[in-house]
Amino acid sequence: MGDAIVGNIHATLQALADNVRQSDRPSPTPQARPAPAEIGPGLLLPEAVFDVIAATAPNDAIYLNESTSTTDFLWRRLPMQEQGSYYFGAAGGLGFAMPASLGVQLAEPSRRVIAVIGDGSANYSITALWTAARYKIPVVFLIMKNGTYGALRWFAQVLKVEGAPALDVPGIDFVSLAKGYGVEGVRAATADNLKQALTTALGSQTPTLIEVATLAEGF
């Protein structure tokens, strides 16, 4: 479904650089923070999850993102103002963020690392939890659990592919998986639950996984 282009990275970047012209456009103005997301009685909206993270995490927190279907919400709602605050596998390959978050935390021991992972993406490198537990690396793994590969559903819609198979991942218990690997695991069903769980995790010097059930918007 779709096309891929394979090329030499250096030659490709050089070709792009040779064709970029100097611009007189002013730098873009920072976007205003959006209004707080609505919090109803059911599952949390992804926007509400990011509002809680923004209100709870330290200002110099480092985020690794592999919840690809909620990336736009993350960019708009998390106040990443310090250098080196964001890591994202821009090419779209899954399985990057969980193990990479461990390396980032080891490289930046004075800052807290929060890895925001979709439930589909988490399946590609869940074994990073063992390394986190074995070496006591205090990453906070926040699993956005909506039961589906949201990014792949979006691609299917864009490409007008009907009935693409195997896009749902229901019934995975990430709290039990975390405990099986030796990592503290908690489930947050409400904004208050999430704030409390995140506060506790950020106050710990060991890794924590927080599973948050969210609405799958637009699918």
N, C-alpha and C positions, 0 to 999 in steps of 0.2 A: 504494500500500500504506500505509494509515493516513490520518490527518487532519492538517491544518495550520490554525492559527488566525492570522489577520492582524489586527493592531490597533495603535493608537497606543501607543508605548512609555510615554510620560509618563502617559497616562490609565490604562494597565494597572497601572503601578507604584503610582500613587496609590490605585487601587481595592484593591490588595493591602495597602498600608500602612494604609488605613482599617479593614481587617478583621483586622489582627494585634493580638492582645491581649498585654499584659505577662505574662510568665511568671515563676513562682517556681522553676522547675526549676533545679537547679545546672548549671553548665557541664559539658559532657561531659569525662571524663578522657581523656587521650591514650591511644591504643591502643599496646600493647606491640609492638615490632618482631617480625615473624614469624620463625620459625626459618629458617636458611639453606636455600635451595632445593636439591633433589637435583641433582647433576650426573652424568649417565650418559655412556655412550660415544657416543650419537647427538647429534641436534640439541639445542640448549640450550632449556630452558624459558624463557618470558618472565621468570618470577620470578628465574631465575638471572642473566639479563642485568641486571636492575635491582639485584641484589645486587652485581654487579661494579661497576656505575656508582656505587652508594652508597659502596663501599669505595675508589674511585679518584678521584672528582671532589672538588673543593674544597668546603668547607662552605657557601660562599656562591654556589655554582653556580646558574645560572638555567635552568629547564627549560621548553621549549615542547613540548606534547604533541599529537601527531596520530596516535598509534597507538591508535585508539579501543577496539579489542577487548582491549587490555591495560591500560586506564586504572586499573582497580581495583588491579592489581598495583603499578603505578607509585605510586599514592597511599600504599599500605601500606609500600613498601620504600625510597623515596627520602626522606632526611631533610631536608625543605625547611623550615628554621626561620627564615631571614632574610626580611624583608619584600621583596615583589616577586620571589619565586623561582619563580613558576609562572604560565604563560599557556596557556589552553586555549579553543578555540572552542566554547563550551558549547552553541551552537545546533545543532551537528552538521554544519555545512557544511565540506566538505573543501577543502584548498588554502591554508589560513590559515598554518600553522606555519612552513613553510620561508621564505617572504618575511618574515614577522613576526619570525622569529629574527634576521634581519639588522638590522632596526630596533632590536630590543632590545639587540643587541650594540653598535650604534653609540651608543645612549643610555646604556649601562652598560659603558664600556670597561675599567673596573677589575675586572669580574667575567667569568667564562667562561660562555658560553651553549651549552647542549646541546639540540639539537632531536631529539626521539624521534619518528620518523615511520614509519608503516606503509608497506609496499610499495605498497598500493593508493592510499593518500593521496598518496604522493610523486609520482604521475603527474599530479596536478592542478597542481603548481607547480614542477616539476623545473627550470625555467629560472631559478629563484632561485640556482642554482649559478653561473650566468654572472655575476650581480651580485656574489656572494661572491668569485669569482675576480678580477673586474675591479677591485674596490675593496679587495681583500685583507682581507675581514671574517672574523675567525678563529672562526667558528661551527663547532661539531662537529655534523655531521648523522649521526645514528645510525639506520640503516634496519633496522627489524624485518621481516625477510623471511620470511613464511610462505606466500606464493603465493596468498593469497586475501583478499577483502574480508571480514575477520572480523566487523566490526560489522554489515554487511549480512546476513551469514549468520545472525547472532543475531536481527536484526529479522525475518527470514523465519521463523525458528523460533517467535518470539513470536507472530507474526501467522498462524502455521499455513499458510504459503504453500509449497506443494510445487513443487519444480523451478524455482525462480527462476533466470533465466539470467544469464550473464556475471558470475559472482561470483568467478571464479578469474583470477589474473594470473601465470601461471607463466613461468619462463624469462627474467625481466628481469635484465640484468647492470648493476647500479647502479654498480659500480666502473668499468666502461668508460664509462658515461654521465658519471660525475663527471670522469674524465680528459678526455673530449671537451669538457667545459665549462671545463677548466683547473683543476679542483679535485683535490687528492690523494685517491685512493680506495684503501681497503684492505678486505680480506675477513677476517672473524674467525669461525673455525669452532668454537673452544673458549673456555672461560672465560679461560684463560691468554692466548690470542691476543687476546681482547677487552681484557683488562687492559693488555697491552702496547700495543695500538693506541690505546687511549684515553689512556694516559699520554703517548704520543708526540704525539697530537693536542693535548692540553691544554698541552704544552710548546711548541707551535708558534704562530707569529703569523700563520699563513695558514689558510684553511678546510680542513677534512678531512671526507670522507664515510667512514663505517664501515658496511659491510654485514654483518649478523648473521643467519644462517639460524636460524629458531626454529620450534618446534613450534606448530601451529595447534590449540590446545586446545579441546575441546568441540564440534568440528565433524566 
